[in-house]
Amino acid sequence: MTAPAPARVPALPLSTRLSMLLRMFAIQGAWNYETLLGNGIAFCLEPALHRLPGGKHSPEFKAAMARQCRYFNAHPYFAAVAVGALARVELDQEPADKIERFRAALPGPLGSVGDRLIWAGWLPFCSLAALAVFGLGGGPYQVLGTFLVLYNVVHIGIRWWGLNTGWRHGLRVAAALGHPLLRQGSPHIARLAAVATGIGLPLALQEVIGPGRAFTGIVLAASIVGGAAVVRLKNRIEGWRLTLFALAIVAIVSVVG
């Protein structure tokens, strides 16, 4: 008995995908305490929903927009997965109750994955990498450029990947969220951030204090103590909080010195 052929993924024009991608940069523009990202999800979906039978003046379009404006909470970058998947199920014209159940199941996984990978991992790493560039003598443009390039390559890549992955998998998008990079990426990024901390903070403090100053020994001692604290605080403090604390210390030392 031959296995059934895999279902063919319907085409979504590149112009529509690009329009949805651009709108995703403003997905939090209508954020509010009642629907959170709900209005933003509908805003991002609108270009795809224009392809429903009858176009944007049809009852199907109005019903879909009303449904997608409801409460939705997820990481704003990984919400792209939801946008792609919801566009697929809406254009496949799945039953309304099925779409609503599917939509209600998406926020939890998309929120937890995004928080671990981005807020607790990639954002601190990019900040500390930029700090290391400062410590190596980089100017303002080099420091800012390092952060922006590193952060936005991943940030924009996640949005584009999420949109296409959600569209391709539709109702079966949970399989894509089980990818090893998403499940196991956070510890690896945390290790990168730890390396960046060990390199960036001593270099940055040395740059602020300057050579030949009496504070050099204090800097080295503080680096050792700080490294031990990072190890002890593992899984007890969020990466972005630790990064902001370290940056605040650098700013205070630079002013005092």
C-alpha positions in Angstrom: 0.0 0.0 0.0 1.5 3.3 -1.1 1.7 6.2 1.4 -0.5 9.2 0.6 1.2 12.1 -1.1 2.0 15.0 1.3 -0.5 17.9 1.0 0.7 20.6 -1.3 1.3 24.0 0.4 -0.7 26.7 -1.3 1.2 29.7 -2.6 1.2 33.0 -0.8 2.6 35.7 -3.1 5.9 37.2 -2.1 4.4 40.7 -2.1 1.8 39.6 0.5 4.5 38.0 2.7 6.6 41.1 2.6 3.6 43.3 3.5 2.9 41.0 6.4 6.5 41.1 7.5 6.6 44.9 7.4 3.5 45.1 9.5 5.0 42.8 12.1 7.5 45.5 13.0 4.4 47.4 14.3 2.7 44.4 15.9 2.8 46.1 19.3 1.5 49.4 18.0 -2.1 48.9 19.2 -1.1 46.9 22.3 -3.6 47.3 25.2 -4.4 45.6 28.4 -7.7 44.0 27.1 -6.4 42.3 23.9 -2.6 42.6 24.3 -1.3 41.7 20.8 -4.7 40.8 19.4 -5.1 44.0 17.3 -1.6 43.6 16.0 -2.2 40.0 14.9 -5.2 41.1 12.9 -3.2 44.0 11.4 -0.5 41.7 10.3 -3.0 39.2 8.9 -5.0 41.7 6.9 -3.0 41.5 3.6 -3.5 37.7 3.5 -7.1 37.9 4.5 -7.7 40.1 1.4 -7.3 36.9 -0.6 -10.5 35.3 0.9 -13.3 34.8 -1.5 -15.0 38.1 -2.1 -12.1 40.2 -0.9 -12.0 42.7 1.9 -15.7 43.6 1.6 -16.9 40.0 2.1 -18.6 38.6 5.2 -15.7 36.1 5.5 -13.1 38.8 5.7 -15.0 40.8 8.3 -15.6 37.6 10.4 -11.9 36.7 10.2 -10.8 40.2 11.2 -13.2 40.2 14.1 -11.9 36.8 15.2 -8.2 37.8 15.0 -8.6 41.0 16.9 -9.4 39.1 20.1 -7.0 38.5 23.0 -3.6 37.1 22.0 -0.4 37.1 24.0 3.0 35.9 22.8 6.5 37.1 22.3 6.3 39.8 19.6 9.0 38.2 17.4 7.7 34.6 17.6 4.2 35.9 17.0 5.2 35.7 13.4 4.7 31.9 13.6 1.1 32.6 14.7 0.6 35.1 11.9 1.7 32.6 9.3 -0.3 29.7 10.7 -3.4 31.7 11.2 -3.2 33.1 7.7 -3.0 29.5 6.4 -6.0 28.2 8.4 -8.1 31.3 7.5 -7.4 31.0 3.8 -8.0 27.2 4.0 -11.4 28.3 5.4 -11.2 25.9 8.4 -14.4 26.0 10.6 -14.5 29.1 12.9 -14.6 27.1 16.1 -11.5 25.1 15.0 -9.6 28.3 14.2 -10.5 29.7 17.6 -9.3 26.6 19.5 -6.1 26.6 17.4 -5.5 30.3 18.1 -6.1 29.8 21.8 -3.4 27.1 21.9 -0.6 29.2 20.3 0.3 31.9 22.8 1.8 29.7 25.5 4.6 28.0 23.5 5.4 31.1 21.4 5.7 33.2 24.6 8.0 30.8 26.5 10.3 30.1 23.6 10.7 33.8 22.8 11.3 34.8 26.3 14.0 32.2 26.8 15.8 32.7 23.5 15.6 36.5 23.1 15.0 38.4 26.4 17.1 36.0 28.6 19.6 35.0 26.0 20.3 36.9 22.8 19.6 40.4 24.1 22.2 40.1 26.9 24.7 38.5 24.6 24.5 41.3 22.1 24.8 43.9 24.8 27.8 42.3 26.3 29.4 41.8 22.8 29.0 45.5 22.2 30.6 46.2 25.6 33.6 44.0 24.6 34.0 46.1 21.4 34.0 49.2 23.6 36.6 47.6 25.9 38.8 46.9 22.8 38.8 50.6 22.0 35.9 50.7 19.6 34.2 54.1 19.0 30.5 54.8 19.4 29.6 53.8 15.9 31.5 50.5 16.2 29.8 49.7 19.6 26.3 50.7 18.3 26.9 48.9 15.0 27.9 45.7 16.7 24.8 45.6 18.8 22.4 46.5 16.0 23.9 44.1 13.5 24.0 41.1 15.8 20.6 41.7 17.4 18.7 42.5 14.2 20.1 39.7 12.1 18.5 37.3 14.5 15.4 39.5 15.2 14.5 40.0 11.6 15.4 36.4 10.7 13.1 35.0 13.3 10.2 37.1 12.0 10.8 35.9 8.4 11.3 32.3 9.5 8.3 32.4 11.7 6.0 33.7 9.0 7.0 31.1 6.4 7.1 28.3 8.9 3.6 29.1 10.2 2.2 29.3 6.7 3.9 26.1 5.6 2.7 24.0 8.6 -0.7 25.6 9.4 -2.5 23.5 12.0 0.5 21.3 12.4 2.9 24.2 13.4 3.6 22.5 16.8 6.0 20.2 15.0 8.1 23.2 13.9 8.3 24.5 17.4 9.9 21.2 18.5 13.0 22.0 16.5 16.2 21.3 18.5 17.4 24.9 18.0 14.3 26.2 19.7 14.3 23.6 22.5 18.0 23.6 23.2 19.2 26.9 21.9 18.7 28.8 25.2 21.5 27.1 27.2 24.0 27.6 24.3 23.2 31.3 24.0 23.6 31.5 27.8 27.1 30.1 27.5 27.9 32.6 24.8 26.6 35.4 27.1 28.8 34.1 29.9 31.9 34.1 27.6 31.0 37.7 26.5 30.6 38.7 30.1 34.0 37.3 31.0 35.6 39.1 28.1 33.5 42.3 27.8 33.3 43.5 31.4 37.0 43.4 32.3 37.9 45.1 29.0 35.2 47.7 29.4 36.2 48.5 33.0 39.8 48.7 32.0 38.9 51.1 29.2 36.9 53.3 31.6 39.6 53.4 34.3 42.5 53.7 32.0 46.0 52.2 32.2 48.3 52.7 35.2 45.4 53.5 37.6 45.3 52.1 41.1 41.9 50.6 40.4 43.3 48.0 38.0 43.6 45.4 40.8 40.1 46.2 42.0 38.8 45.6 38.4 40.5 42.2 38.3 39.1 41.2 41.7 35.6 42.5 40.8 35.8 40.4 37.6 36.5 37.2 39.5 33.8 37.9 42.1 31.4 38.8 39.3 32.1 35.6 37.4 31.5 33.6 40.6 28.2 35.5 41.2 27.1 34.7 37.6 27.7 31.0 38.2 25.9 31.1 41.6 22.9 33.0 40.2 22.4 30.7 37.3 18.6 30.2 36.7 17.9 32.6 39.5 18.1 35.9 37.7 17.0 36.8 34.1 19.8 37.6 31.7 18.6 41.0 30.8 18.4 42.1 34.4 22.0 41.0 35.0 23.1 42.8 31.8 21.4 46.1 32.9 23.0 45.8 36.3 26.5 45.4 34.7 26.0 48.3 32.3 24.8 50.5 35.2 28.0 49.6 37.2 30.1 50.6 34.2 28.3 53.9 33.8 28.8 54.7 37.5 32.5 53.9 37.4 32.9 56.0 34.3 31.3 59.0 36.0 33.2 58.6 39.3 36.5 58.1 37.5 
